[in-house]
Amino acid sequence: MAYTVKDVARMSGVSVRTLHFYDETGLLKPASYGANGYRYYEEPQLLTLQQILFYRELGFGLKQIREVLSGPGFDTIGALESHRKLLKQNVARTRRLIETIDRTLEHLKGRTTMQTEEMFAGFHVAAGGDRFGEHVRLGGEPNDCKVSGRDTGGAMCIFEFTGSGGGPRHRHHAQDEWIYVLSGEIELEVGGQRHRLGAGESTFIPRTVTHTWVRGGDGPARILNVYQPAGNIEEFFRALGTFTDTPVHEALSLDELRQLFQTHGMDLTGPPLYWEEYLAANAQPG
């Protein structure tokens, strides 16, 4: 049985635009094209899409997924068994966290006495690690979750980002943000005012205030981003992390980019810092 691209989008939750992108980049080609140019998918393509989604959940980039799926030794059954093993490990980790939460609740309600060490059972993130092992990358730069909104009941979340900038100017509808510089330097714009921060310095950004930043030195900056409450920022970063082969500003139209920000509780308010200067410096004569 053949399915249209809209059928596949409805069944899988993957947008039509993303399916078009997968086709254009060779990651997932349809079984056939109709005389009207419509894409048609059959079971082998649906199984491939399932593999793509599994690998995305496990933190693979699109380039890595293409290399795995196109490899001569790729085996669908073996891949599914591997996915199952990894997911079972994640389930076990989640169970440990739930047990820790339950013991903490019983302790706080006075029903049991909890040892101090038990409060941190199942909750350790190593250096260079990510809370859930996702290792989301924004424009190829690591943005690791250290504390998730799932850990705090939505009260807050913390990320460690290493890179060259914080994207376009934007503001959060209902989130305060705190930026702490671990290493390097950044130039930060908050409410139209510029600040330069070095290692050990920080800035608090109240909700609804427009802001952005870029690195201030030659190398990348490493910062901690704290968001309070957690809101939808984790889902936003995961969405951005899907654009591994094509920059998000090239893959999406400006309206689509605005909508992406709106969907996750933010307004896109302007270009990145120094973008106007960059365009002027690289403008073609005439």
Protein Blocks (a to p, Z undefined) as FASTA:
>chain_A
ZZdfklmmmmnopafklmmmmmmnomaccfbdcfkopacddfklmmmmmmmmmmmmnopa
fklmmmmmmpmkbcfklmmmmmmmmmmmmmmmmmmmmmmmmmmmmmmnopaccdfklmmg
oiacdehiafklnopaeehiacddfbdfklnnomaccdddddfbebjadddfkbccdddd
fbdcddddeehiacdddehiacdddehiacddddfbfbdcddddddddfkjmlmmmmmmm
mmmmbcfklmpcfklmmmmmmmnopacfbdcehklmmmmmmpceZZ
